[in-house]
Structure formats: C-alpha cells, structure tokens
Amino acid sequence: MTAITVEHSSPRTFVDPYAVDDAAPVWPAPAGQPQDADADHLLPPPHPAERLSLALDPRDRRRLDLHAALTAAGIPPRPEDREAIDQLSALPLSVNTALQRWLRHTL
C-alpha cells in the first residue's frame, strides 16, 4: 500500500468569520447621540415619563406567568397549547400559584 501525501504550495491562512473590526461601529448610534463602543444595548433606556399606565387583567397576568414558568422549566408552549393555557389561566390564583411552584421544582 502506498501512502498518499498532499503537498500545498502555499500555506493557508485562518480567517475568523466572526472577527469584529473595532474601527467600524457594529450598530449605528441613535440620532444626536455619540457612538459608544462599550454599549451593550441596542435601544436607549426607557424614559419613566413615557411609560403607558395600563393595568394588566389578572387572567392575562396568570397566562403570561404560566408561559414563563413552562419555558423556564424547559417546556416551551406550542401554538396548539394556547387553549389549554387559556383554560388554566382562568382558574383561581391559588391553583395557578401551585402549578407554577410544581414547575419550578422540576428544575
């Protein structure tokens, strides 16, 4: 058996496709603000005076909390689970709290 050797006439260089050129900004700064190279956010922080003062319905709050608890437990809800989550959200707060506690203990 003959061993096959491959010879290259020129050395290949490694190219990192994820390398960032520090000279060029990654995200453009909002109008009227200087570019900050150390910024770790894409949007400016919210202004408290501009927040909406809307109250969330308790059933909607329980539905959002249940979505978050399921996702944190590693069970992301599927679109076909929406009806079941809506029905569970209609149950009293004590039932919803127990359900979320059970999900937290699965971690």
N, C-alpha and C positions, 0 to 999 in steps of 0.2 A: 504494500500500500504506500502511496506517495502522499506526503503531507503538502497541503496547498498553503502557500503564504501569499498574503496580499500586501503589496507594497504601494504606498501612496507617494506620489512625487512631491506633494506639498502638505504641510501639516494643516489640520483643520482647526479652526478656532471655535471656541464655545460662545454661543450667543444666547444671552438670557432674554427671553421674550417679555419677562415681567420687570425688567430693569426700568427704573424711572429716572428720567433726566431731571436733575434738580434745578436746572436753569429754566425749564419751562413749567409754568403752573399747571397742576392737574385739573383744577376746577377754576373757572373764572370767578373773580370776586364780584359780589353784587355791586350795582352801580353806586358810585360815591364812596365805596369802602376800599381800603388798601388790601392788596393780596397778602394773606398770612400763610406762610409756608407750614406753620405748625398747627393749622386749624384741623380739627378732627370732625367737623360737622359740615354738612352740605348746605344747610339753611341757617339763617341767623336765628338766635334765640327768640322765642315769642315775647311779645310785649303784654304784660298782665292787663293793661287797659283795653287791649284789643280782643280779649277772650270773650267768647259767647257765654251768656249766662243762661244756659239751658239745663233743666233738670232731667235726668235720665229716669225713665219709668223703672220701677223695681224689677219687673219681669225682664226687661231688656238688660238690666244690670246683671241679673242672675244668669241670663243667657250668655253674655259676654264672659262672665266669670267661669261658667262651665266650659266654654270653648277654651279659655286659657288653661284651666285645670287639666282638661283632656290632652291638650297639646303638650303641657309640661310633663305629663305622665307618659308621653311617648305614644299617644293615641290621637293623632290629628284627625279631627272630624272630617268626614267626606261630605260632599254635597247631598248625597241621599240620606245623611243622618240629620238633616235640618229639622224634619218633622219631629223626630224623637227628642232632639234638644229643645225644641219649642214646647213640647209637652212636659218635659222635665222642668223647664223654666217656669211653667205655670203652677208647679207645686209650691207649697209654702216654703218660706225661707229656711226653716229648720231642716226640711228634707234636703234642700239644695246644699246647705252647710255640711250635713252629714255625707252627702255624696262627694263633695269636694275634699273633705277630710279623708275619706276612703281612697280617693285618687292620689292624694299626697302621700299616703302610706305605702303606695305601690312602688314608689321611687326607691 
